[in-house]
Amino acid sequence: MTKLPSRQEIIELAKQLATPIDFTKLEEAGIIEKKGAWFKIKNLKNLPEYASRQVRSIKTDSRGNCYVQFPKSWKRAQVLYRRMTGKAYNK
């Protein structure tokens, strides 16, 4: 039987989903590379946990390169976080 997540676990997930991704910082660190509407991930394990939880789509090419897409907005997750905690999201 599957265990339901606790309220605290849901709040933590909402916080991770509400955290805007600093694409510039990740590109400068060599973790991601912008390729059109996708980001090439050089090593998925180097992607911060909050960012890996926000992956919307994933694909690979014929050479085995991994590409991901992220949401365009974090507003829904920020609203969920505020409703559950009574506090505005602050990074």
HTML snippet that shows the backbone in 3Dmol.js (N, CA, C, O; Angstrom):
<script src="https://3Dmol.org/build/3Dmol-min.js"></script>
<div id="view" style="width:600px;height:400px;position:relative"></div>
<script>
const pdb = `
ATOM      1  N   MET A   1       0.840  -1.186   0.000  1.00  0.00           N
ATOM      2  CA  MET A   1       0.000   0.000   0.000  1.00  0.00           C
ATOM      3  C   MET A   1       0.886   1.250   0.000  1.00  0.00           C
ATOM      4  O   MET A   1       1.878   1.315   0.725  1.00  0.00           O
ATOM      5  N   THR A   2       0.526   2.216  -0.800  1.00  0.00           N
ATOM      6  CA  THR A   2       1.301   3.441  -0.933  1.00  0.00           C
ATOM      7  C   THR A   2       1.026   4.377   0.235  1.00  0.00           C
ATOM      8  O   THR A   2      -0.122   4.610   0.613  1.00  0.00           O
ATOM      9  N   LYS A   3       2.112   4.908   0.799  1.00  0.00           N
ATOM     10  CA  LYS A   3       2.000   5.853   1.904  1.00  0.00           C
ATOM     11  C   LYS A   3       1.754   7.257   1.342  1.00  0.00           C
ATOM     12  O   LYS A   3       2.468   7.704   0.444  1.00  0.00           O
ATOM     13  N   LEU A   4       0.761   7.933   1.862  1.00  0.00           N
ATOM     14  CA  LEU A   4       0.489   9.298   1.434  1.00  0.00           C
ATOM     15  C   LEU A   4       1.524  10.236   2.042  1.00  0.00           C
ATOM     16  O   LEU A   4       1.945  10.037   3.181  1.00  0.00           O
ATOM     17  N   PRO A   5       1.937  11.256   1.292  1.00  0.00           N
ATOM     18  CA  PRO A   5       2.916  12.202   1.842  1.00  0.00           C
ATOM     19  C   PRO A   5       2.300  13.025   2.976  1.00  0.00           C
ATOM     20  O   PRO A   5       1.104  13.314   2.985  1.00  0.00           O
ATOM     21  N   SER A   6       3.149  13.386   3.920  1.00  0.00           N
ATOM     22  CA  SER A   6       2.693  14.221   5.036  1.00  0.00           C
ATOM     23  C   SER A   6       2.508  15.657   4.553  1.00  0.00           C
ATOM     24  O   SER A   6       2.969  16.026   3.473  1.00  0.00           O
ATOM     25  N   ARG A   7       1.839  16.446   5.354  1.00  0.00           N
ATOM     26  CA  ARG A   7       1.652  17.868   5.035  1.00  0.00           C
ATOM     27  C   ARG A   7       3.006  18.551   4.868  1.00  0.00           C
ATOM     28  O   ARG A   7       3.187  19.357   3.956  1.00  0.00           O
ATOM     29  N   GLN A   8       3.957  18.230   5.746  1.00  0.00           N
ATOM     30  CA  GLN A   8       5.288  18.847   5.679  1.00  0.00           C
ATOM     31  C   GLN A   8       6.011  18.459   4.394  1.00  0.00           C
ATOM     32  O   GLN A   8       6.712  19.281   3.806  1.00  0.00           O
ATOM     33  N   GLU A   9       5.844  17.209   3.952  1.00  0.00           N
ATOM     34  CA  GLU A   9       6.459  16.773   2.698  1.00  0.00           C
ATOM     35  C   GLU A   9       5.858  17.515   1.507  1.00  0.00           C
ATOM     36  O   GLU A   9       6.571  17.874   0.570  1.00  0.00           O
ATOM     37  N   ILE A  10       4.560  17.742   1.545  1.00  0.00           N
ATOM     38  CA  ILE A  10       3.897  18.487   0.462  1.00  0.00           C
ATOM     39  C   ILE A  10       4.362  19.936   0.452  1.00  0.00           C
ATOM     40  O   ILE A  10       4.580  20.511  -0.615  1.00  0.00           O
ATOM     41  N   ILE A  11       4.515  20.526   1.626  1.00  0.00           N
ATOM     42  CA  ILE A  11       4.994  21.911   1.712  1.00  0.00           C
ATOM     43  C   ILE A  11       6.415  22.002   1.156  1.00  0.00           C
ATOM     44  O   ILE A  11       6.736  22.941   0.427  1.00  0.00           O
ATOM     45  N   GLU A  12       7.262  21.039   1.495  1.00  0.00           N
ATOM     46  CA  GLU A  12       8.639  21.034   0.998  1.00  0.00           C
ATOM     47  C   GLU A  12       8.667  20.889  -0.526  1.00  0.00           C
ATOM     48  O   GLU A  12       9.455  21.555  -1.198  1.00  0.00           O
ATOM     49  N   LEU A  13       7.820  20.033  -1.065  1.00  0.00           N
ATOM     50  CA  LEU A  13       7.738  19.875  -2.518  1.00  0.00           C
ATOM     51  C   LEU A  13       7.253  21.171  -3.176  1.00  0.00           C
ATOM     52  O   LEU A  13       7.795  21.591  -4.199  1.00  0.00           O
ATOM     53  N   ALA A  14       6.229  21.804  -2.586  1.00  0.00           N
ATOM     54  CA  ALA A  14       5.723  23.073  -3.126  1.00  0.00           C
ATOM     55  C   ALA A  14       6.824  24.130  -3.106  1.00  0.00           C
ATOM     56  O   ALA A  14       6.928  24.937  -4.030  1.00  0.00           O
ATOM     57  N   LYS A  15       7.643  24.126  -2.057  1.00  0.00           N
ATOM     58  CA  LYS A  15       8.749  25.086  -1.967  1.00  0.00           C
ATOM     59  C   LYS A  15       9.764  24.835  -3.085  1.00  0.00           C
ATOM     60  O   LYS A  15      10.246  25.782  -3.708  1.00  0.00           O
ATOM     61  N   GLN A  16      10.091  23.562  -3.343  1.00  0.00           N
ATOM     62  CA  GLN A  16      11.028  23.247  -4.414  1.00  0.00           C
ATOM     63  C   GLN A  16      10.458  23.641  -5.774  1.00  0.00           C
ATOM     64  O   GLN A  16      11.182  24.166  -6.620  1.00  0.00           O
ATOM     65  N   LEU A  17       9.175  23.393  -5.986  1.00  0.00           N
ATOM     66  CA  LEU A  17       8.546  23.735  -7.258  1.00  0.00           C
ATOM     67  C   LEU A  17       8.388  25.245  -7.441  1.00  0.00           C
ATOM     68  O   LEU A  17       8.326  25.732  -8.570  1.00  0.00           O
ATOM     69  N   ALA A  18       8.322  25.987  -6.331  1.00  0.00           N
ATOM     70  CA  ALA A  18       8.148  27.444  -6.387  1.00  0.00           C
ATOM     71  C   ALA A  18       9.467  28.182  -6.591  1.00  0.00           C
ATOM     72  O   ALA A  18       9.472  29.381  -6.870  1.00  0.00           O
ATOM     73  N   THR A  19      10.582  27.474  -6.452  1.00  0.00           N
ATOM     74  CA  THR A  19      11.895  28.112  -6.571  1.00  0.00           C
ATOM     75  C   THR A  19      12.229  28.364  -8.040  1.00  0.00           C
ATOM     76  O   THR A  19      12.391  27.412  -8.804  1.00  0.00           O
ATOM     77  N   PRO A  20      12.337  29.638  -8.451  1.00  0.00           N
ATOM     78  CA  PRO A  20      12.717  29.925  -9.838  1.00  0.00           C
ATOM     79  C   PRO A  20      14.117  29.383 -10.137  1.00  0.00           C
ATOM     80  O   PRO A  20      15.009  29.439  -9.290  1.00  0.00           O
ATOM     81  N   ILE A  21      14.290  28.869 -11.328  1.00  0.00           N
ATOM     82  CA  ILE A  21      15.583  28.306 -11.726  1.00  0.00           C
ATOM     83  C   ILE A  21      16.459  29.418 -12.287  1.00  0.00           C
ATOM     84  O   ILE A  21      16.025  30.174 -13.155  1.00  0.00           O
ATOM     85  N   ASP A  22      17.687  29.519 -11.795  1.00  0.00           N
ATOM     86  CA  ASP A  22      18.649  30.489 -12.294  1.00  0.00           C
ATOM     87  C   ASP A  22      19.410  29.840 -13.454  1.00  0.00           C
ATOM     88  O   ASP A  22      20.476  29.252 -13.270  1.00  0.00           O
ATOM     89  N   PHE A  23      18.830  29.963 -14.658  1.00  0.00           N
ATOM     90  CA  PHE A  23      19.406  29.312 -15.831  1.00  0.00           C
ATOM     91  C   PHE A  23      20.813  29.816 -16.133  1.00  0.00           C
ATOM     92  O   PHE A  23      21.685  29.038 -16.520  1.00  0.00           O
ATOM     93  N   THR A  24      21.033  31.109 -15.956  1.00  0.00           N
ATOM     94  CA  THR A  24      22.353  31.687 -16.225  1.00  0.00           C
ATOM     95  C   THR A  24      23.408  31.046 -15.338  1.00  0.00           C
ATOM     96  O   THR A  24      24.483  30.676 -15.812  1.00  0.00           O
ATOM     97  N   LYS A  25      23.108  30.916 -14.070  1.00  0.00           N
ATOM     98  CA  LYS A  25      24.047  30.315 -13.122  1.00  0.00           C
ATOM     99  C   LYS A  25      24.343  28.862 -13.490  1.00  0.00           C
ATOM    100  O   LYS A  25      25.492  28.426 -13.423  1.00  0.00           O
ATOM    101  N   LEU A  26      23.307  28.110 -13.880  1.00  0.00           N
ATOM    102  CA  LEU A  26      23.499  26.712 -14.251  1.00  0.00           C
ATOM    103  C   LEU A  26      24.292  26.579 -15.554  1.00  0.00           C
ATOM    104  O   LEU A  26      25.077  25.645 -15.714  1.00  0.00           O
ATOM    105  N   GLU A  27      24.082  27.519 -16.486  1.00  0.00           N
ATOM    106  CA  GLU A  27      24.850  27.501 -17.736  1.00  0.00           C
ATOM    107  C   GLU A  27      26.312  27.831 -17.468  1.00  0.00           C
ATOM    108  O   GLU A  27      27.207  27.187 -18.017  1.00  0.00           O
ATOM    109  N   GLU A  28      26.560  28.840 -16.618  1.00  0.00           N
ATOM    110  CA  GLU A  28      27.934  29.221 -16.290  1.00  0.00           C
ATOM    111  C   GLU A  28      28.666  28.092 -15.574  1.00  0.00           C
ATOM    112  O   GLU A  28      29.878  27.942 -15.731  1.00  0.00           O
ATOM    113  N   ALA A  29      27.939  27.295 -14.788  1.00  0.00           N
ATOM    114  CA  ALA A  29      28.529  26.167 -14.066  1.00  0.00           C
ATOM    115  C   ALA A  29      28.738  24.957 -14.985  1.00  0.00           C
ATOM    116  O   ALA A  29      29.339  23.963 -14.579  1.00  0.00           O
ATOM    117  N   GLY A  30      28.238  25.048 -16.228  1.00  0.00           N
ATOM    118  CA  GLY A  30      28.409  23.964 -17.184  1.00  0.00           C
ATOM    119  C   GLY A  30      27.464  22.794 -16.965  1.00  0.00           C
ATOM    120  O   GLY A  30      27.720  21.692 -17.450  1.00  0.00           O
ATOM    121  N   ILE A  31      26.381  23.020 -16.243  1.00  0.00           N
ATOM    122  CA  ILE A  31      25.426  21.953 -15.953  1.00  0.00           C
ATOM    123  C   ILE A  31      24.408  21.811 -17.074  1.00  0.00           C
ATOM    124  O   ILE A  31      24.018  20.699 -17.431  1.00  0.00           O
ATOM    125  N   ILE A  32      23.975  22.949 -17.633  1.00  0.00           N
ATOM    126  CA  ILE A  32      23.001  22.932 -18.721  1.00  0.00           C
ATOM    127  C   ILE A  32      23.516  23.775 -19.880  1.00  0.00           C
ATOM    128  O   ILE A  32      24.404  24.612 -19.715  1.00  0.00           O
ATOM    129  N   GLU A  33      22.945  23.537 -21.048  1.00  0.00           N
ATOM    130  CA  GLU A  33      23.262  24.318 -22.241  1.00  0.00           C
ATOM    131  C   GLU A  33      21.960  24.514 -23.016  1.00  0.00           C
ATOM    132  O   GLU A  33      21.292  23.541 -23.366  1.00  0.00           O
ATOM    133  N   LYS A  34      21.599  25.765 -23.283  1.00  0.00           N
ATOM    134  CA  LYS A  34      20.353  26.089 -23.981  1.00  0.00           C
ATOM    135  C   LYS A  34      20.433  25.625 -25.432  1.00  0.00           C
ATOM    136  O   LYS A  34      21.388  25.929 -26.147  1.00  0.00           O
ATOM    137  N   LYS A  35      19.401  24.877 -25.854  1.00  0.00           N
ATOM    138  CA  LYS A  35      19.294  24.390 -27.230  1.00  0.00           C
ATOM    139  C   LYS A  35      17.863  24.610 -27.695  1.00  0.00           C
ATOM    140  O   LYS A  35      17.041  23.698 -27.607  1.00  0.00           O
ATOM    141  N   GLY A  36      17.553  25.797 -28.185  1.00  0.00           N
ATOM    142  CA  GLY A  36      16.191  26.127 -28.607  1.00  0.00           C
ATOM    143  C   GLY A  36      15.276  26.170 -27.398  1.00  0.00           C
ATOM    144  O   GLY A  36      15.557  26.870 -26.425  1.00  0.00           O
ATOM    145  N   ALA A  37      14.171  25.417 -27.455  1.00  0.00           N
ATOM    146  CA  ALA A  37      13.219  25.382 -26.335  1.00  0.00           C
ATOM    147  C   ALA A  37      13.633  24.360 -25.277  1.00  0.00           C
ATOM    148  O   ALA A  37      12.955  24.204 -24.261  1.00  0.00           O
ATOM    149  N   TRP A  38      14.745  23.664 -25.514  1.00  0.00           N
ATOM    150  CA  TRP A  38      15.220  22.605 -24.618  1.00  0.00           C
ATOM    151  C   TRP A  38      16.541  22.997 -23.983  1.00  0.00           C
ATOM    152  O   TRP A  38      17.225  23.906 -24.454  1.00  0.00           O
ATOM    153  N   PHE A  39      16.892  22.306 -22.913  1.00  0.00           N
ATOM    154  CA  PHE A  39      18.190  22.464 -22.280  1.00  0.00           C
ATOM    155  C   PHE A  39      18.907  21.121 -22.321  1.00  0.00           C
ATOM    156  O   PHE A  39      18.365  20.101 -21.895  1.00  0.00           O
ATOM    157  N   LYS A  40      20.127  21.137 -22.837  1.00  0.00           N
ATOM    158  CA  LYS A  40      20.939  19.928 -22.831  1.00  0.00           C
ATOM    159  C   LYS A  40      21.541  19.794 -21.437  1.00  0.00           C
ATOM    160  O   LYS A  40      22.167  20.724 -20.928  1.00  0.00           O
ATOM    161  N   ILE A  41      21.349  18.644 -20.833  1.00  0.00           N
ATOM    162  CA  ILE A  41      21.879  18.390 -19.496  1.00  0.00           C
ATOM    163  C   ILE A  41      23.142  17.555 -19.657  1.00  0.00           C
ATOM    164  O   ILE A  41      23.099  16.432 -20.160  1.00  0.00           O
ATOM    165  N   LYS A  42      24.260  18.115 -19.225  1.00  0.00           N
ATOM    166  CA  LYS A  42      25.522  17.403 -19.390  1.00  0.00           C
ATOM    167  C   LYS A  42      25.660  16.267 -18.387  1.00  0.00           C
ATOM    168  O   LYS A  42      26.208  15.215 -18.716  1.00  0.00           O
ATOM    169  N   ASN A  43      25.172  16.465 -17.175  1.00  0.00           N
ATOM    170  CA  ASN A  43      25.165  15.403 -16.164  1.00  0.00           C
ATOM    171  C   ASN A  43      23.947  15.638 -15.280  1.00  0.00           C
ATOM    172  O   ASN A  43      23.915  16.581 -14.489  1.00  0.00           O
ATOM    173  N   LEU A  44      22.955  14.781 -15.421  1.00  0.00           N
ATOM    174  CA  LEU A  44      21.688  14.938 -14.702  1.00  0.00           C
ATOM    175  C   LEU A  44      21.887  14.949 -13.191  1.00  0.00           C
ATOM    176  O   LEU A  44      21.121  15.591 -12.471  1.00  0.00           O
ATOM    177  N   LYS A  45      22.895  14.254 -12.709  1.00  0.00           N
ATOM    178  CA  LYS A  45      23.146  14.189 -11.265  1.00  0.00           C
ATOM    179  C   LYS A  45      23.659  15.512 -10.704  1.00  0.00           C
ATOM    180  O   LYS A  45      23.575  15.744  -9.498  1.00  0.00           O
ATOM    181  N   ASN A  46      24.192  16.385 -11.567  1.00  0.00           N
ATOM    182  CA  ASN A  46      24.680  17.692 -11.118  1.00  0.00           C
ATOM    183  C   ASN A  46      23.571  18.743 -11.042  1.00  0.00           C
ATOM    184  O   ASN A  46      23.773  19.821 -10.484  1.00  0.00           O
ATOM    185  N   LEU A  47      22.404  18.431 -11.603  1.00  0.00           N
ATOM    186  CA  LEU A  47      21.278  19.359 -11.567  1.00  0.00           C
ATOM    187  C   LEU A  47      20.761  19.450 -10.133  1.00  0.00           C
ATOM    188  O   LEU A  47      20.498  18.418  -9.516  1.00  0.00           O
ATOM    189  N   PRO A  48      20.608  20.662  -9.585  1.00  0.00           N
ATOM    190  CA  PRO A  48      20.106  20.786  -8.213  1.00  0.00           C
ATOM    191  C   PRO A  48      18.748  20.093  -8.058  1.00  0.00           C
ATOM    192  O   PRO A  48      17.967  20.038  -9.008  1.00  0.00           O
ATOM    193  N   GLU A  49      18.467  19.566  -6.865  1.00  0.00           N
ATOM    194  CA  GLU A  49      17.240  18.807  -6.641  1.00  0.00           C
ATOM    195  C   GLU A  49      15.992  19.627  -6.965  1.00  0.00           C
ATOM    196  O   GLU A  49      15.061  19.115  -7.587  1.00  0.00           O
ATOM    197  N   TYR A  50      15.965  20.911  -6.543  1.00  0.00           N
ATOM    198  CA  TYR A  50      14.778  21.727  -6.809  1.00  0.00           C
ATOM    199  C   TYR A  50      14.533  21.857  -8.311  1.00  0.00           C
ATOM    200  O   TYR A  50      13.385  21.905  -8.750  1.00  0.00           O
ATOM    201  N   ALA A  51      15.606  21.913  -9.098  1.00  0.00           N
ATOM    202  CA  ALA A  51      15.463  22.029 -10.558  1.00  0.00           C
ATOM    203  C   ALA A  51      15.061  20.691 -11.175  1.00  0.00           C
ATOM    204  O   ALA A  51      14.248  20.654 -12.098  1.00  0.00           O
ATOM    205  N   SER A  52      15.621  19.602 -10.675  1.00  0.00           N
ATOM    206  CA  SER A  52      15.274  18.296 -11.247  1.00  0.00           C
ATOM    207  C   SER A  52      13.815  17.942 -10.979  1.00  0.00           C
ATOM    208  O   SER A  52      13.203  17.216 -11.762  1.00  0.00           O
ATOM    209  N   ARG A  53      13.253  18.443  -9.887  1.00  0.00           N
ATOM    210  CA  ARG A  53      11.840  18.206  -9.601  1.00  0.00           C
ATOM    211  C   ARG A  53      10.928  18.991 -10.539  1.00  0.00           C
ATOM    212  O   ARG A  53       9.746  18.674 -10.671  1.00  0.00           O
ATOM    213  N   GLN A  54      11.480  20.020 -11.190  1.00  0.00           N
ATOM    214  CA  GLN A  54      10.674  20.872 -12.063  1.00  0.00           C
ATOM    215  C   GLN A  54      10.732  20.464 -13.535  1.00  0.00           C
ATOM    216  O   GLN A  54      10.104  21.113 -14.372  1.00  0.00           O
ATOM    217  N   VAL A  55      11.459  19.421 -13.863  1.00  0.00           N
ATOM    218  CA  VAL A  55      11.553  18.979 -15.254  1.00  0.00           C
ATOM    219  C   VAL A  55      10.157  18.634 -15.762  1.00  0.00           C
ATOM    220  O   VAL A  55       9.455  17.817 -15.167  1.00  0.00           O
ATOM    221  N   ARG A  56       9.767  19.259 -16.857  1.00  0.00           N
ATOM    222  CA  ARG A  56       8.437  19.051 -17.439  1.00  0.00           C
ATOM    223  C   ARG A  56       8.462  17.973 -18.522  1.00  0.00           C
ATOM    224  O   ARG A  56       7.545  17.157 -18.616  1.00  0.00           O
ATOM    225  N   SER A  57       9.508  17.974 -19.332  1.00  0.00           N
ATOM    226  CA  SER A  57       9.655  17.005 -20.412  1.00  0.00           C
ATOM    227  C   SER A  57      11.115  16.591 -20.500  1.00  0.00           C
ATOM    228  O   SER A  57      12.015  17.359 -20.162  1.00  0.00           O
ATOM    229  N   ILE A  58      11.335  15.359 -20.960  1.00  0.00           N
ATOM    230  CA  ILE A  58      12.700  14.865 -21.118  1.00  0.00           C
ATOM    231  C   ILE A  58      12.779  14.046 -22.400  1.00  0.00           C
ATOM    232  O   ILE A  58      11.845  13.323 -22.746  1.00  0.00           O
ATOM    233  N   LYS A  59      13.914  14.169 -23.108  1.00  0.00           N
ATOM    234  CA  LYS A  59      14.126  13.377 -24.319  1.00  0.00           C
ATOM    235  C   LYS A  59      15.616  13.130 -24.477  1.00  0.00           C
ATOM    236  O   LYS A  59      16.440  13.809 -23.865  1.00  0.00           O
ATOM    237  N   THR A  60      15.949  12.153 -25.303  1.00  0.00           N
ATOM    238  CA  THR A  60      17.337  11.895 -25.652  1.00  0.00           C
ATOM    239  C   THR A  60      17.457  11.888 -27.167  1.00  0.00           C
ATOM    240  O   THR A  60      16.495  11.602 -27.880  1.00  0.00           O
ATOM    241  N   ASP A  61      18.646  12.205 -27.643  1.00  0.00           N
ATOM    242  CA  ASP A  61      18.875  12.150 -29.084  1.00  0.00           C
ATOM    243  C   ASP A  61      19.580  10.833 -29.430  1.00  0.00           C
ATOM    244  O   ASP A  61      19.828  10.004 -28.554  1.00  0.00           O
ATOM    245  N   SER A  62      19.894  10.653 -30.702  1.00  0.00           N
ATOM    246  CA  SER A  62      20.495   9.394 -31.158  1.00  0.00           C
ATOM    247  C   SER A  62      21.901   9.167 -30.589  1.00  0.00           C
ATOM    248  O   SER A  62      22.404   8.044 -30.605  1.00  0.00           O
ATOM    249  N   ARG A  63      22.525  10.223 -30.092  1.00  0.00           N
ATOM    250  CA  ARG A  63      23.859  10.103 -29.493  1.00  0.00           C
ATOM    251  C   ARG A  63      23.810   9.905 -27.981  1.00  0.00           C
ATOM    252  O   ARG A  63      24.849   9.809 -27.328  1.00  0.00           O
ATOM    253  N   GLY A  64      22.590   9.845 -27.424  1.00  0.00           N
ATOM    254  CA  GLY A  64      22.446   9.618 -25.996  1.00  0.00           C
ATOM    255  C   GLY A  64      22.476  10.876 -25.150  1.00  0.00           C
ATOM    256  O   GLY A  64      22.519  10.797 -23.923  1.00  0.00           O
ATOM    257  N   ASN A  65      22.452  12.053 -25.799  1.00  0.00           N
ATOM    258  CA  ASN A  65      22.409  13.310 -25.044  1.00  0.00           C
ATOM    259  C   ASN A  65      21.021  13.491 -24.446  1.00  0.00           C
ATOM    260  O   ASN A  65      20.017  13.157 -25.076  1.00  0.00           O
ATOM    261  N   CYS A  66      20.969  14.015 -23.240  1.00  0.00           N
ATOM    262  CA  CYS A  66      19.710  14.215 -22.514  1.00  0.00           C
ATOM    263  C   CYS A  66      19.286  15.686 -22.620  1.00  0.00           C
ATOM    264  O   CYS A  66      20.086  16.593 -22.390  1.00  0.00           O
ATOM    265  N   TYR A  67      18.015  15.900 -22.971  1.00  0.00           N
ATOM    266  CA  TYR A  67      17.451  17.246 -23.072  1.00  0.00           C
ATOM    267  C   TYR A  67      16.199  17.327 -22.198  1.00  0.00           C
ATOM    268  O   TYR A  67      15.419  16.377 -22.129  1.00  0.00           O
ATOM    269  N   VAL A  68      16.013  18.475 -21.530  1.00  0.00           N
ATOM    270  CA  VAL A  68      14.837  18.665 -20.677  1.00  0.00           C
ATOM    271  C   VAL A  68      14.195  20.019 -20.955  1.00  0.00           C
ATOM    272  O   VAL A  68      14.828  20.932 -21.484  1.00  0.00           O
ATOM    273  N   GLN A  69      12.926  20.122 -20.583  1.00  0.00           N
ATOM    274  CA  GLN A  69      12.216  21.397 -20.591  1.00  0.00           C
ATOM    275  C   GLN A  69      11.725  21.660 -19.172  1.00  0.00           C
ATOM    276  O   GLN A  69      11.430  20.737 -18.412  1.00  0.00           O
ATOM    277  N   PHE A  70      11.648  22.936 -18.841  1.00  0.00           N
ATOM    278  CA  PHE A  70      11.177  23.369 -17.533  1.00  0.00           C
ATOM    279  C   PHE A  70       9.915  24.200 -17.709  1.00  0.00           C
ATOM    280  O   PHE A  70       9.655  24.689 -18.809  1.00  0.00           O
ATOM    281  N   PRO A  71       9.115  24.375 -16.640  1.00  0.00           N
ATOM    282  CA  PRO A  71       7.926  25.226 -16.753  1.00  0.00           C
ATOM    283  C   PRO A  71       8.324  26.674 -17.020  1.00  0.00           C
ATOM    284  O   PRO A  71       9.419  27.113 -16.670  1.00  0.00           O
ATOM    285  N   LYS A  72       7.419  27.390 -17.641  1.00  0.00           N
ATOM    286  CA  LYS A  72       7.676  28.802 -17.931  1.00  0.00           C
ATOM    287  C   LYS A  72       7.391  29.691 -16.717  1.00  0.00           C
ATOM    288  O   LYS A  72       7.892  30.812 -16.638  1.00  0.00           O
ATOM    289  N   SER A  73       6.596  29.199 -15.784  1.00  0.00           N
ATOM    290  CA  SER A  73       6.205  30.010 -14.636  1.00  0.00           C
ATOM    291  C   SER A  73       6.168  29.161 -13.370  1.00  0.00           C
ATOM    292  O   SER A  73       5.875  27.966 -13.405  1.00  0.00           O
ATOM    293  N   TRP A  74       6.474  29.815 -12.254  1.00  0.00           N
ATOM    294  CA  TRP A  74       6.456  29.151 -10.945  1.00  0.00           C
ATOM    295  C   TRP A  74       5.315  29.679 -10.078  1.00  0.00           C
ATOM    296  O   TRP A  74       5.240  29.368  -8.890  1.00  0.00           O
ATOM    297  N   LYS A  75       4.431  30.476 -10.672  1.00  0.00           N
ATOM    298  CA  LYS A  75       3.389  31.151  -9.890  1.00  0.00           C
ATOM    299  C   LYS A  75       2.429  30.182  -9.214  1.00  0.00           C
ATOM    300  O   LYS A  75       2.052  30.404  -8.063  1.00  0.00           O
ATOM    301  N   ARG A  76       2.023  29.116  -9.894  1.00  0.00           N
ATOM    302  CA  ARG A  76       1.078  28.172  -9.281  1.00  0.00           C
ATOM    303  C   ARG A  76       1.677  27.528  -8.041  1.00  0.00           C
ATOM    304  O   ARG A  76       1.005  27.397  -7.018  1.00  0.00           O
ATOM    305  N   ALA A  77       2.924  27.131  -8.128  1.00  0.00           N
ATOM    306  CA  ALA A  77       3.582  26.512  -6.976  1.00  0.00           C
ATOM    307  C   ALA A  77       3.748  27.525  -5.848  1.00  0.00           C
ATOM    308  O   ALA A  77       3.631  27.167  -4.676  1.00  0.00           O
ATOM    309  N   GLN A  78       4.020  28.783  -6.188  1.00  0.00           N
ATOM    310  CA  GLN A  78       4.162  29.812  -5.169  1.00  0.00           C
ATOM    311  C   GLN A  78       2.829  30.069  -4.466  1.00  0.00           C
ATOM    312  O   GLN A  78       2.796  30.295  -3.257  1.00  0.00           O
ATOM    313  N   VAL A  79       1.730  30.035  -5.229  1.00  0.00           N
ATOM    314  CA  VAL A  79       0.391  30.188  -4.642  1.00  0.00           C
ATOM    315  C   VAL A  79       0.085  29.008  -3.717  1.00  0.00           C
ATOM    316  O   VAL A  79      -0.434  29.201  -2.618  1.00  0.00           O
ATOM    317  N   LEU A  80       0.403  27.794  -4.155  1.00  0.00           N
ATOM    318  CA  LEU A  80       0.185  26.610  -3.328  1.00  0.00           C
ATOM    319  C   LEU A  80       0.977  26.706  -2.027  1.00  0.00           C
ATOM    320  O   LEU A  80       0.450  26.415  -0.953  1.00  0.00           O
ATOM    321  N   TYR A  81       2.227  27.107  -2.122  1.00  0.00           N
ATOM    322  CA  TYR A  81       3.064  27.261  -0.930  1.00  0.00           C
ATOM    323  C   TYR A  81       2.456  28.281   0.030  1.00  0.00           C
ATOM    324  O   TYR A  81       2.395  28.041   1.236  1.00  0.00           O
ATOM    325  N   ARG A  82       2.007  29.417  -0.502  1.00  0.00           N
ATOM    326  CA  ARG A  82       1.405  30.463   0.332  1.00  0.00           C
ATOM    327  C   ARG A  82       0.132  29.957   1.005  1.00  0.00           C
ATOM    328  O   ARG A  82      -0.097  30.232   2.183  1.00  0.00           O
ATOM    329  N   ARG A  83      -0.705  29.213   0.259  1.00  0.00           N
ATOM    330  CA  ARG A  83      -1.954  28.697   0.836  1.00  0.00           C
ATOM    331  C   ARG A  83      -1.692  27.675   1.944  1.00  0.00           C
ATOM    332  O   ARG A  83      -2.433  27.619   2.926  1.00  0.00           O
ATOM    333  N   MET A  84      -0.655  26.881   1.789  1.00  0.00           N
ATOM    334  CA  MET A  84      -0.378  25.828   2.772  1.00  0.00           C
ATOM    335  C   MET A  84       0.337  26.353   4.015  1.00  0.00           C
ATOM    336  O   MET A  84       0.170  25.806   5.105  1.00  0.00           O
ATOM    337  N   THR A  85       1.129  27.406   3.855  1.00  0.00           N
ATOM    338  CA  THR A  85       1.921  27.900   4.980  1.00  0.00           C
ATOM    339  C   THR A  85       1.425  29.227   5.536  1.00  0.00           C
ATOM    340  O   THR A  85       1.755  29.593   6.664  1.00  0.00           O
ATOM    341  N   GLY A  86       0.635  29.948   4.748  1.00  0.00           N
ATOM    342  CA  GLY A  86       0.195  31.279   5.174  1.00  0.00           C
ATOM    343  C   GLY A  86       1.280  32.324   4.975  1.00  0.00           C
ATOM    344  O   GLY A  86       1.115  33.473   5.385  1.00  0.00           O
ATOM    345  N   LYS A  87       2.393  31.937   4.346  1.00  0.00           N
ATOM    346  CA  LYS A  87       3.526  32.852   4.112  1.00  0.00           C
ATOM    347  C   LYS A  87       3.798  32.943   2.616  1.00  0.00           C
ATOM    348  O   LYS A  87       3.623  31.972   1.879  1.00  0.00           O
ATOM    349  N   ALA A  88       4.222  34.107   2.185  1.00  0.00           N
ATOM    350  CA  ALA A  88       4.645  34.266   0.795  1.00  0.00           C
ATOM    351  C   ALA A  88       5.950  33.527   0.602  1.00  0.00           C
ATOM    352  O   ALA A  88       6.758  33.431   1.526  1.00  0.00           O
ATOM    353  N   TYR A  89       6.160  33.003  -0.599  1.00  0.00           N
ATOM    354  CA  TYR A  89       7.403  32.283  -0.875  1.00  0.00           C
ATOM    355  C   TYR A  89       8.546  33.258  -0.975  1.00  0.00           C
ATOM    356  O   TYR A  89       8.456  34.241  -1.710  1.00  0.00           O
ATOM    357  N   ASN A  90       9.626  33.010  -0.249  1.00  0.00           N
ATOM    358  CA  ASN A  90      10.866  33.776  -0.344  1.00  0.00           C
ATOM    359  C   ASN A  90      12.001  32.791  -0.526  1.00  0.00           C
ATOM    360  O   ASN A  90      12.143  31.845   0.249  1.00  0.00           O
ATOM    361  N   LYS A  91      12.800  33.010  -1.536  1.00  0.00           N
ATOM    362  CA  LYS A  91      13.892  32.092  -1.832  1.00  0.00           C
ATOM    363  C   LYS A  91      14.916  32.081  -0.759  1.00  0.00           C
ATOM    364  O   LYS A  91      15.906  31.355  -0.858  1.00  0.00           O
TER     365      LYS A  91
END
`;
const viewer = $3Dmol.createViewer("view");
viewer.addModel(pdb, "pdb");
viewer.setStyle({}, {cartoon: {color: "spectrum"}});
viewer.zoomTo();
viewer.render();
</script>
